[in-house]
Amino acid sequence: MSKSEHLATVMVNAFIDAVDSGVDLVPVVADSTSTAKISPFMKKFPGRVVNVGIAEQTLVGAAAGLALGGKIAVTCNAAPFLISRANEQIKVDICYNNTNVKLFGLNAGASYGPLASTHHSIDDISILRGFGNIEIYAPSCPLECRQIIDYALAHVGPVYIRLDGKALPELHDADYRFAPGNIDVLRRGRDIALVAMGSTVHEIVEAATQLAAQGIDASVISVPSIRPCNISQLLAALKNHRAVVSVEEHNINGGVGSLVAEVLAEAGCALPLRRLGIQDGEYAIAADRAATRARHKIDAAGVVNNARELLAARQ
């Protein structure tokens, strides 16, 4: 397995390379320099980072102002605080006014583990899917993350990128090329389709390996591009299976499971779907990552058990 890398480190390296190449990029943080791992950027470009203090609404407003002044503004702070505390500013200052701001939601999902629900971001995708005029991405590994960031910095318009808080190993070889809208089929099977976004893609990769040892052939489908999403491409990848399981470290409402359900329903495709994530009416437990995923059945073992149950019900 390749060396793991924090996606925040990938982000900062992309920022450094962008400024080196002449991009007028300005990171805005909310006393989140440690979370953003932004120190190397600050050392190389002193005075270019704007720190507004613990004031997420000001963070988004300042980023919008910088963008209107011609800068490439990027916000770098924890996803739960960015999306919850600055909700109205994101809606109005960024989305409605179409400002060229790139929002980076760091330590998304239950990355903060024992710090509990106040620090968990299990609703960010659902909130932003309800806002118009913003592209939404959830990279699953370092190479994909870098390519998404490079695209976002070149794209004119609002973008949200959901970044996990733990180091992730590589899932792709050097030939991989991200394209906005495209889904990423990592493994093709005939029995069941496993679909995930972000770091939980690693769980379905492992689940597919375990299922193969039990004689079950699973497809592994990553959805790094939530909006835009190539619906016909996703539907084509889901069809011709006996069932579908979606997996996310996010509430089951409004995330990748909802996206899959919408695609299947609108196409009239009568495949049974089981959505795994934080269940309706629940919050992620206060625990380390492994315990959290096991409790909510979004680890590889939980995916395997649910896939077997769903297929058994189809016989």
Backbone hydrogen bonds, N-H to C=O, Kabsch-Sander energy under -0.5 kcal/mol:
donor,donor_aa,acceptor,acceptor_aa,energy
5,E,168,L,-2.0
10,V,6,H,-1.6
11,M,7,L,-2.3
12,V,8,A,-2.3
13,N,9,T,-2.4
14,A,10,V,-2.0
15,F,11,M,-2.1
16,I,12,V,-2.5
17,D,13,N,-2.3
18,A,14,A,-2.1
19,V,15,F,-2.4
20,D,16,I,-2.5
21,S,17,D,-1.5
22,G,19,V,-1.7
23,V,18,A,-2.6
25,L,23,V,-2.0
26,V,72,I,-2.5
28,V,74,V,-3.1
29,V,50,V,-2.9
36,A,32,S,-2.4
37,K,33,T,-0.5
37,K,34,S,-0.9
38,I,33,T,-1.8
41,F,38,I,-0.7
42,M,38,I,-2.1
43,K,39,S,-2.4
44,K,40,P,-1.7
45,F,41,F,-2.8
48,R,45,F,-1.9
50,V,27,P,-2.7
51,N,49,V,-0.6
52,V,29,V,-2.4
52,V,50,V,-0.6
55,A,53,G,-2.4
59,L,55,A,-2.3
60,V,56,E,-2.1
61,G,57,Q,-2.2
62,A,58,T,-3.1
63,A,59,L,-2.2
64,A,60,V,-2.4
65,G,61,G,-2.2
66,L,62,A,-2.5
67,A,63,A,-2.3
68,L,64,A,-2.4
69,G,65,G,-1.3
70,G,67,A,-1.8
71,K,66,L,-2.5
72,I,24,D,-2.7
73,A,71,K,-0.9
73,A,100,N,-1.0
74,V,26,V,-2.0
75,T,102,K,-2.4
76,C,28,V,-2.4
77,N,104,F,-1.4
79,A,106,L,-3.3
81,F,78,A,-0.7
82,L,78,A,-2.6
83,I,79,A,-2.5
84,S,80,P,-1.3
85,R,81,F,-1.4
86,A,81,F,-0.7
86,A,82,L,-0.9
87,N,84,S,-0.8
90,I,86,A,-2.6
91,K,87,N,-2.3
92,V,88,E,-2.9
93,D,89,Q,-1.5
94,I,89,Q,-1.1
94,I,90,I,-0.7
95,C,90,I,-2.9
96,Y,91,K,-2.8
97,N,92,V,-1.2
98,N,95,C,-1.0
99,T,94,I,-1.7
101,V,99,T,-2.3
102,K,73,A,-2.6
103,L,101,V,-0.6
103,L,159,V,-3.5
104,F,75,T,-1.7
104,F,102,K,-0.6
105,G,103,L,-0.7
105,G,161,I,-2.4
106,L,77,N,-2.4
106,L,104,F,-1.0
108,A,163,L,-2.5
109,G,121,S,-1.6
111,S,108,A,-1.3
113,G,110,A,-2.1
115,L,112,Y,-2.2
116,A,113,G,-1.9
119,H,116,A,-2.2
120,H,117,S,-0.9
121,S,109,G,-3.0
122,I,120,H,-0.7
127,I,123,D,-2.2
128,L,124,D,-2.3
129,R,125,I,-2.3
130,G,126,S,-0.9
130,G,127,I,-0.7
131,F,128,L,-0.8
135,E,158,P,-2.0
136,I,227,R,-2.7
137,Y,160,Y,-2.4
138,A,224,P,-2.6
145,C,141,C,-2.5
146,R,142,P,-2.5
147,Q,143,L,-2.1
148,I,144,E,-2.4
149,I,145,C,-2.5
150,D,146,R,-2.6
151,Y,147,Q,-2.1
152,A,148,I,-2.7
153,L,149,I,-2.5
154,A,150,D,-1.2
155,H,151,Y,-2.1
157,G,155,H,-0.7
159,V,101,V,-1.7
160,Y,135,E,-3.0
161,I,103,L,-2.8
162,R,137,Y,-2.9
163,L,105,G,-2.8
163,L,161,I,-0.6
168,L,5,E,-2.2
176,Y,173,D,-1.9
181,G,228,P,-0.6
182,N,179,A,-1.9
184,D,222,S,-2.7
185,V,183,I,-0.5
186,L,184,D,-0.9
186,L,220,V,-2.3
187,R,220,V,-1.3
189,G,187,R,-0.5
191,D,217,D,-2.3
192,I,217,D,-1.4
193,A,243,A,-2.2
194,L,192,I,-0.5
194,L,219,S,-2.7
195,V,193,A,-0.5
195,V,245,V,-2.8
196,A,221,I,-2.1
197,M,247,V,-0.8
198,G,138,A,-1.4
200,T,197,M,-1.1
201,V,198,G,-1.7
202,H,199,S,-1.4
204,I,200,T,-1.6
205,V,201,V,-1.9
206,E,202,H,-1.8
207,A,203,E,-2.4
208,A,204,I,-2.3
209,T,205,V,-1.5
210,Q,206,E,-2.2
211,L,207,A,-2.7
212,A,208,A,-2.2
213,A,209,T,-1.4
214,Q,210,Q,-0.6
214,Q,211,L,-1.0
215,G,212,A,-1.6
216,I,211,L,-2.8
217,D,215,G,-0.5
218,A,216,I,-0.8
219,S,192,I,-2.6
220,V,187,R,-2.4
221,I,194,L,-3.1
221,I,219,S,-0.5
222,S,184,D,-3.1
222,S,220,V,-0.5
223,V,196,A,-2.3
226,I,136,I,-1.6
226,I,224,P,-0.8
227,R,136,I,-1.8
230,N,181,G,-3.3
231,I,229,C,-1.4
234,L,230,N,-2.4
235,L,231,I,-2.8
236,A,232,S,-2.2
237,A,233,Q,-1.7
238,L,234,L,-1.6
239,K,235,L,-2.5
241,H,238,L,-0.7
242,R,191,D,-2.5
243,A,191,D,-0.7
244,V,272,P,-2.3
245,V,193,A,-2.8
246,S,274,R,-2.2
247,V,195,V,-2.6
248,E,276,L,-1.2
250,H,248,E,-1.4
251,N,122,I,-3.1
252,I,278,I,-2.3
254,G,252,I,-0.6
259,L,255,G,-2.0
260,V,256,V,-2.5
261,A,257,G,-2.4
262,E,258,S,-2.6
263,V,259,L,-2.2
264,L,260,V,-2.6
265,A,261,A,-2.7
266,E,262,E,-2.6
267,A,263,V,-1.2
268,G,265,A,-1.3
269,C,264,L,-2.7
270,A,268,G,-0.8
271,L,269,C,-1.8
274,R,244,V,-2.2
275,R,273,L,-0.5
276,L,246,S,-3.0
276,L,274,R,-0.7
278,I,250,H,-2.3
279,Q,277,G,-0.7
282,E,279,Q,-2.3
287,A,285,I,-1.1
292,T,288,D,-2.6
293,R,289,R,-2.6
294,A,290,A,-2.2
295,R,291,A,-2.6
296,H,292,T,-1.9
297,K,294,A,-1.0
298,I,293,R,-2.6
299,D,293,R,-0.8
303,V,299,D,-2.3
304,V,300,A,-2.6
305,N,301,A,-2.4
306,N,302,G,-2.1
307,A,303,V,-2.6
308,R,304,V,-2.4
309,E,305,N,-2.2
310,L,306,N,-2.4
311,L,307,A,-2.2
312,A,308,R,-2.4
313,A,309,E,-1.9
314,R,310,L,-0.6
314,R,311,L,-0.9
315,Q,311,L,-0.5
315,Q,312,A,-1.0
